Amino acid sequence: MSNAISRGELWLETLVPNAKRIEGLCPSVQAADGELNGETVRFVAVVPDANNHFPRAAKGEVGLLEGWTLAKVVSETVAEDASKSVKRPIVAVIDVPSQAYGRREEGFGIHQALAGAAAAYANARLAGHPVIGLIVGKAMSGAFLAHGYQANRLIAFNDSGVLVHAMGKASAARITLRTVEALEKLAATIPPMAYDVSNYATLGLLSALLDINNPDAPDDHDLSLVSNTLRDAIADARTDASLKCRLGAENRRSSQLVRDRMRASW
């Protein structure tokens, strides 16, 4: 049984064509160094592995191996650049359908594996590495939290194949005691419950929403647009390691108000 080609894998190869993959990682985590705007950039993606030791993570989910391996490659990047005045940018190429659900995952501590990955990205950002999340496909649930959400800047494709949410529609419908159809109707009026990227953009979490001609078969224009946007996001990220840029949208007004009142109280 051959591995499926995901958007994450496709865009990793598009951005760093024929680059040697970093050795010592599990097959479902691929990383390579490429060049962007004259500097070395480390690109990282989680991809499907049909022969994954943990079957629940065979289709690109972020599980035990993926969480710890993401933590390893990002932490090693930070360690390698510790003495450098200019830190290497890290681009998380994001196409992850979910975290891996299973008894073995829970028993062996998937919460710790995913927390390790999230912490590694946060540490890289705070250490001065521009961390950019490029959402080319699905960015779902704990998988997104572990792989990319801690980025200085998030960029997404404006495409129906890009979905961002805490859980899949079927699961969300069960949790809220609704049908999928009723959930979709409710989501149309409440942006944080919606799945499409245009609603997600209203939350102020994206630094750019890109119109790509064909995300599944990118042309030269698509590659140029993405590369230029990554370049600008890296330069912008170097000016501020915090995530306060995410609080400016109208649909985050209450979040900003809560922070302001807590700060005034303390």
C-alpha positions, 0 to 999 in steps of 0.5 A: 500500500503506497502513501497518499500524496498530501498537500503538505508533502506537495508544497514541501517539495514545491518550496524546497525541490529536490532538497535532501531531507533531514535524517533521523526523523520518522517517515511522517515528519519531513524537514529540509533546508531551502533558500528564501531571499538569500537565507537558509530556511528550515521547512517542516511538514507532517505527511501521511505514512501508510506504514506508520507504526501507529495506524491512527497516524497513517493519514497525516495525523499528528500522533506520538511519533509525530509530536516528539519528532517535531519537538526534536527537529525544531529544538535541534534547529534552535540548538544549532543556531544558539550562537548565531546572531541571526536565527534561521526562519522555520516554516511549518507547512500545515496539512494535518487532519487531526491528532491521532485518536486511539487507546495506545495514543492516550496510554502512551501520552499523546498530550505530552508529545503534542505539548512537546511539539508546541513548546518547541515551536514557542521556544524557537519563536521566543529565541528569535527564530521567525516561525511561519505557519503556512496552511495549505490544507487542513489545520485541525484540532490538536494537530494544528496546536502542535504543528504551526499554531505557535508561529509568529505569523500564519498564512493560509490559502483561500481555498475550499480545501483549507479547513481550520477548526477544533474538531471535525464536523461529525464530532462537533455535531455529536458534542453539541447534540446537533446534526451536521446540517444544523451545525453548519447552519449555526456556524454560518452565524458564529465565525469561530464555529465555522470551518471555512478559512474566510470565516477563520480570517475574521478572527485576526489570526492570519497575516495573509490569505492567498488566492492560489490558482491551483493548490494541488498543482501550483504554477510559477505564479503560485510559487512566486506568490507564496515565496514572496509572502513568506519572505515578507512574513519572516521580515515582519516576524523578526520585529516582534516575537509575541503573538499580540498581532492576532488581537486586532480584528473586530471578532477578537475585540472581547479577547483584547478587552479581557486582557486589558482588564486583567492587566489593569487589575494586576 
